[in-house]
Structures are given as C-alpha cells and as structure tokens.
Amino acid sequence: MANKGWDEFEIGAMLRSFEGPIKDIATTHQEDRAYSGNNSFTASVADWRIEKPVFNKDYCIDCQFCWIYCPDISIISRDKKMIGVDMDHCKGCGICVEVCPTNPKSLLMYSEQTDEEQALAAWPAKDTSKADSKGEE
Amino acid sequence: MSEMKKIKNLKEFSTSADRFEGANLLCPGCAHSIIVREVLNATNDDLILSASTGCLEVCTAVYPYTSWDASWIHIGFENGSTAVAGAESMYKALKTKGRLKQPDRKPKFVSFAGDGASYDIGFQWISGCMERGHTMMHVVLDNEVYANTGGQRSSSTPIGSSATTSPAGRKSYGEKKNKKDMVSIMASHGIPYAAQVSPNKWKDMVKKIQHGLSVEGPSFINAISACTTEWKFDPKDTMAITDLATDSLVFPLYEIIDGHELNITYRPKNIVPVEEYLAAQGRFKHLFKDEYKYLIKEWQERVDAKWAQLQRREEARV
C-alpha cells in the first residue's frame, strides 16, 4: 500500500502499522516488530536536525529523564539502561540535554557535521562553579 | 478498579515499548508527543484511539504513513470523542451478545484532541460523551491556541497572549478574555474522574491516567502542552516552560473525583512568580512594556485567587 498513488488509495482504507500478526504489541520492543512500509518508523526526519545530541555513557546514571521527555521516541532504553540515540527519528530539539541531571552532562548538542569520536574526546570536565545548585537533590 | 500496569519508578517505566512512533511531523520540542507517550505507556492494554483535527492528527497521519501502533481513527474536528464513544458502545453490545472473538482482552478507549477541538468546536460532543457515561477517556492537549492553522485564539487562550486573531500592538494587549475552566465544567457532569496533568510531572500524570482508565464511566484529562511555535520559545526549553507553568501555579495540578471530591496533587515547594512564566515566552513579551505592566499584577492576583479557591474546595469536599 505504501507505493500506491493518491488516486489508487481506496476510501476508508486502513494504514497497517505492521506486517503479519502481532500478538501483543505493548510488550514487543521496536527491534522485534515487523513494521510495514506505512509506519512512520520506516521514515526518517534526520534532515530536520541542525544540531545532534552526542551521548557519553561514561557519565550516564540511567535516570531515564531523557527517555521520558524525548518527544520523538529517539532515546533508546532497554532493560532500564540508556543505550543511545535513534538518529533517524531525532529532530535535534535538545530537550534531552536540558533535562540531563549529571555533571558534566552525559548528552550534549553538537553541530550535525561534528565527528562523534572527537566530541567524546573533548568532553567538558565537571563544572564546579555551581556545585550546590541544580541536579544535586 | 481493574488491574493496571505497575510503574514504581522511571527506570521501570522506561522498559515500556512505545506504541507511538517517531518521524511524525510534530515540531522539534513539541510537548504533544511527550503527553501521548506518557498516556500510551501508562497501560499495556489494547487501545482504541482517536484524534480530532489538530496538530497531533495532521502530523501523525501524513500519507502514506501512520505513527500509531494501535487502532486509530480520525473523522472531523469535532467528533473524535464521539467516534471513540461509538466504538465503546459497539464493544459493549458485542460483549453482551457474546460475539467478541477475544473476550478476555479489555481494550481502553481514549480520544485525543487539542484545546480548539475540546474547548470550542467539539465541546458539545464531549459533553454528550460525558453525559451518556461511556467508559472512555478524553485527553486534551492544551496548547492554548489553534497551533495547527497558524495560531488563532481559542477559548483556552489566556489574557494578554498575542495570537494571530488577537494580536498585540499599539491599541491592544492581545487576548482579552480569560481561559475557560474546562476541568470544572467537565467535572460538573458528575463524571467519575477529571484531572489536570502536566508532562513534566510524569509520575503524577501516569497515576492520574491509570485512575482515569480504570474507572467505570468517562474520564477527562486536561494536559498542558507547551507549544514552541506559538508560545515562542526555544524548542529545548519545553520542559523548563512546563516546569514554570506548574511551579507558578498558572497550571495547577489537581483531580476531581465524582464531580465533587477535589484533591490537589502537586504543591510546589517554591512558588515561582507568574512574571517568570510570562517572561519566558514571546507571546507575552508586550506585557513587559510600561503601559501593560498592570496586567502582570492582575495575572498574579488571578492565579493566587484560583489557588486559594482550589484549596478551599479541597478542604470543603464540594
């Protein structure tokens, strides 16, 4: 159905999210789902980004704030651990960086062209200037 | 109340498999999808969903894509709630006749709508659903403006906000009418559950969603959805603005059970002045001119009065 033109599309037709039977979608993670070509998961909005988040797992405490507040389901968390960022669906809004409570932050925004290895190598050190303000609860 | 998914902390919550997909066309930093994710992840039951016309609908069903991994329907601007109510009635009828193929699976019926589709255009339809007592939930994604069509005022737009049909300028300070108190109106139907939620207080939100989904009868949820485009702030500040809204009590979090039992569910430790909430958004920029400064004072008085009223209602249980 994904390849049909607008005039071939039947009135009242349904867009199927999945190919084949899915027993319990609420307990099936994305990697185990058989997405159909009509699911927006198969599309990409990566070209919307001006800045991309880079994830440094050395400082991550798996608080999952970035997971809950990500509007684009782009923070991948499995087994209570934050694994990484889904770069096909991330629009680069930067909410994950804002809500990250660690010091230094374990997610930072870099321009789209920045090399990830370089960004990780030059990660900022712990900020001691405002030690007793936010994120120390 | 039926058995609900157990969510003790955020780590446990993060094991949920999302039923809402990325590469939808909502703006970067849009709070709509944060709210939708928190609602859908609050339950593992099957879902029957609808969305009324609005940002959420146009951005999640762009031909040939769908972003919904559950049954989802869109009909018109006004009747998202009644579409779901109809499905619920059919479910009940088939259940009574014993014609359900999987009678052990108990789907939840949820309709999503923006503030335009709830406060204005779909008002009568939602009122009908609440009055007829369908077991469904209506979630309002309240961004206080018709964001989908270019920022026209809705009856949820607060005083002083500059919208495209109530612009601020030399002669006007923008919107002149105050926001409609939708939660009280809906609670007055005597429905089992009505609540205000905010995506930044996820635990409070999940608790309320689960309460709403587990009661017999309709429930109404009003969720604040900060709009980066129309409220005019940087996409990364969505959660910061939402924090300001709840901490300044501009958007108090409370629930009303059976139309009379009001509980305040979030009391900020440090109440932030309303001025800070207004200053963070471009739509209130003009209020900081000398001639409109009095409006900020009025805002604070209005918010304080509402908070006092809520506390009195909580105490009196009326």
Chai-1 contact restraints between the chains, C-beta under 6 A:
chainA,res_idxA,chainB,res_idxB,connection_type,confidence,min_distance_angstrom,max_distance_angstrom,comment,restraint_id
A,A2,B,P64,contact,1.0,0.0,6.0,A-B,restraint_1
A,L15,B,T66,contact,1.0,0.0,6.0,A-B,restraint_2
A,S17,B,T66,contact,1.0,0.0,6.0,A-B,restraint_3
A,S17,B,D69,contact,1.0,0.0,6.0,A-B,restraint_4
A,I25,B,D69,contact,1.0,0.0,6.0,A-B,restraint_5
A,A26,B,N44,contact,1.0,0.0,6.0,A-B,restraint_6
A,T28,B,A17,contact,1.0,0.0,6.0,A-B,restraint_7
A,H29,B,A17,contact,1.0,0.0,6.0,A-B,restraint_8
A,N38,B,P64,contact,1.0,0.0,6.0,A-B,restraint_9
A,N38,B,Y65,contact,1.0,0.0,6.0,A-B,restraint_10
A,N38,B,T66,contact,1.0,0.0,6.0,A-B,restraint_11
A,S40,B,E21,contact,1.0,0.0,6.0,A-B,restraint_12
A,S40,B,A23,contact,1.0,0.0,6.0,A-B,restraint_13
A,S40,B,N24,contact,1.0,0.0,6.0,A-B,restraint_14
A,S40,B,Y65,contact,1.0,0.0,6.0,A-B,restraint_15
A,S40,B,S67,contact,1.0,0.0,6.0,A-B,restraint_16
A,F41,B,E21,contact,1.0,0.0,6.0,A-B,restraint_17
A,A43,B,A23,contact,1.0,0.0,6.0,A-B,restraint_18
A,A43,B,Y65,contact,1.0,0.0,6.0,A-B,restraint_19
A,V45,B,A23,contact,1.0,0.0,6.0,A-B,restraint_20
A,Q64,B,L10,contact,1.0,0.0,6.0,A-B,restraint_21
A,Q64,B,K11,contact,1.0,0.0,6.0,A-B,restraint_22
A,Q64,B,S14,contact,1.0,0.0,6.0,A-B,restraint_23
A,W67,B,S14,contact,1.0,0.0,6.0,A-B,restraint_24
A,I68,B,W202,contact,1.0,0.0,6.0,A-B,restraint_25
A,Y69,B,I34,contact,1.0,0.0,6.0,A-B,restraint_26
A,Y69,B,M239,contact,1.0,0.0,6.0,A-B,restraint_27
A,P71,B,C30,contact,1.0,0.0,6.0,A-B,restraint_28
A,P71,B,S33,contact,1.0,0.0,6.0,A-B,restraint_29
A,P71,B,I34,contact,1.0,0.0,6.0,A-B,restraint_30
A,D72,B,G22,contact,1.0,0.0,6.0,A-B,restraint_31
A,I73,B,D18,contact,1.0,0.0,6.0,A-B,restraint_32
A,I73,B,G22,contact,1.0,0.0,6.0,A-B,restraint_33
A,S74,B,G22,contact,1.0,0.0,6.0,A-B,restraint_34
A,S77,B,S14,contact,1.0,0.0,6.0,A-B,restraint_35
A,K80,B,K11,contact,1.0,0.0,6.0,A-B,restraint_36
A,H89,B,G22,contact,1.0,0.0,6.0,A-B,restraint_37
A,H89,B,A23,contact,1.0,0.0,6.0,A-B,restraint_38
A,K91,B,P28,contact,1.0,0.0,6.0,A-B,restraint_39
A,C93,B,P28,contact,1.0,0.0,6.0,A-B,restraint_40
A,C93,B,G29,contact,1.0,0.0,6.0,A-B,restraint_41
A,C93,B,P235,contact,1.0,0.0,6.0,A-B,restraint_42
A,G94,B,K236,contact,1.0,0.0,6.0,A-B,restraint_43
A,I95,B,G29,contact,1.0,0.0,6.0,A-B,restraint_44
A,I95,B,K236,contact,1.0,0.0,6.0,A-B,restraint_45
A,I95,B,T238,contact,1.0,0.0,6.0,A-B,restraint_46
A,I95,B,M239,contact,1.0,0.0,6.0,A-B,restraint_47
A,E98,B,K236,contact,1.0,0.0,6.0,A-B,restraint_48
A,V99,B,M239,contact,1.0,0.0,6.0,A-B,restraint_49
